[in-house]
Amino acid sequence: MGTTTTRILSLDVLRGIAILGTLATNIWIFTHPEGLIGYIESSFGADGAMGVAEKVLQQASQGKFLGLLTIMFGIGLAIQRESALRAGRRWPGPYLWRASLLFLDGLLHYLLVVEFDVLMGYAVTGAVVAYVLATSERSQRAWMWTAAAIHVALLTMLTLAMLAAGDQRAEPPVLGFNPYADGTWWQLVQLRIEHVVLFRLEPAFIFFLSVALFLAGARLHARGVLEARGAVLRRRMMLLGLGVALPLDFAIGLGGGDAGWMFARYGLAPLVAFGLLALVAGFHVHRQRIGAIGRRLADVGRMALSGYVLQNILASILCYGWGFGLAARLTADSRVPATVAVFLAVAGMVMVFAHLWLRRFRRGPLEWLWHAGYRRLAAPGAG
């Protein structure tokens, strides 16, 4: 029982770290005066020591927690499959309803909250990987390595093209006015509809990476990465992710211009994520208690969907013009301390909300709605 309990707690802690870690990346988009459009253009940044601090802080989270979240989705998918098989249910069977609901959640999140939603991409990836998990272990390995090879090939071609172009940026769309600072909430919704192709490029580009990471997460789960028996595996993951990939990620990401940033975010950061997973799992595997900070992270992990959406809503209220409009009032030099403060404030509010909510309810608010919808759709005879 001890191993099972610790294993569940480590899953929740890892999910909580991944959710708040994505905020550590996205918070720089929120505090940019021109939102995601300005962030893509990167025309706003501090000089001197403050500029160095900004680059280091951004690089510290860039792509790593997105990779960790993707791996955790793969582990969760494998656990769902095991549960379905133990209960005698066919697989993927009703899971496709789960994927459909997740896609709907992502679509609403994209339209109503932020342009950089990941849920739609995870829904599509999960639907594909669910079928792959129903095949043999050999077939799963082939799918995983093939998807990884396709992603590396696409990333290499894009990086080389950026190097050949001399890091010349593609022109962002001309907006006429700044909807992030001066527009209404509805005007931002219209912006997301109008520029849906631009804003959905990343999920399309990382599809094969997501497939590979989902399958890697499922395989790591099967090999006991969260259990005592996975000690050797965890050491190898930390060596690769933290000993090799992390220094390269910082060196190439900070010193390689736009092409280096691209290669680090989509090539090296996912490897760092494996090291982070192993580090956290190893820390908790022999512990019966996770401490106060661990409990708050586990609360967020238990209601990961609600936490992910809530942190983006709170950051939007604080930073966009339809809310408090903080981002438009920042200067290049004040942006770094302000961004750190906003991150800490939002992360703190999410953790407090998760703790208070879970003291009264078993599931987060969105998880409750999602579960109720799934039970209705997946019930025998539904549809």
HELIX and SHEET records of a PDB file:
HELIX    1   1 GLY A    2  PHE A   30  1                                  29    
HELIX    2   2 GLY A   35  GLU A   41  1                                   7    
HELIX    3   3 GLY A   48  SER A   61  1                                  14    
HELIX    4   4 LYS A   64  ARG A   86  1                                  23    
HELIX    5   5 TYR A   95  LEU A  112  1                                  18    
HELIX    6   6 LEU A  119  VAL A  132  1                                  14    
HELIX    7   7 GLU A  137  ALA A  164  1                                  28    
HELIX    8   8 PRO A  179  ASP A  182  1                                   4    
HELIX    9   9 TRP A  185  GLU A  194  1                                  10    
HELIX   10  10 VAL A  196  PHE A  199  1                                   4    
HELIX   11  11 LEU A  201  PHE A  205  1                                   5    
HELIX   12  12 PHE A  207  ALA A  222  1                                  16    
HELIX   13  13 ALA A  228  GLY A  230  5                                   3    
HELIX   14  14 ALA A  231  MET A  238  1                                   8    
HELIX   15  15 LEU A  239  ALA A  245  3                                   7    
HELIX   16  16 LEU A  246  GLY A  255  1                                  10    
HELIX   17  17 GLY A  257  PHE A  263  1                                   7    
HELIX   18  18 ALA A  264  LEU A  268  3                                   5    
HELIX   19  19 ALA A  269  HIS A  284  1                                  16    
HELIX   20  20 GLY A  291  ARG A  302  1                                  12    
HELIX   21  21 ALA A  304  CYS A  319  1                                  16    
HELIX   22  22 ALA A  327  ARG A  329  5                                   3    
HELIX   23  23 ARG A  335  LEU A  358  1                                  24    
HELIX   24  24 PRO A  365  ALA A  378  1                                  14    
END                                                                             
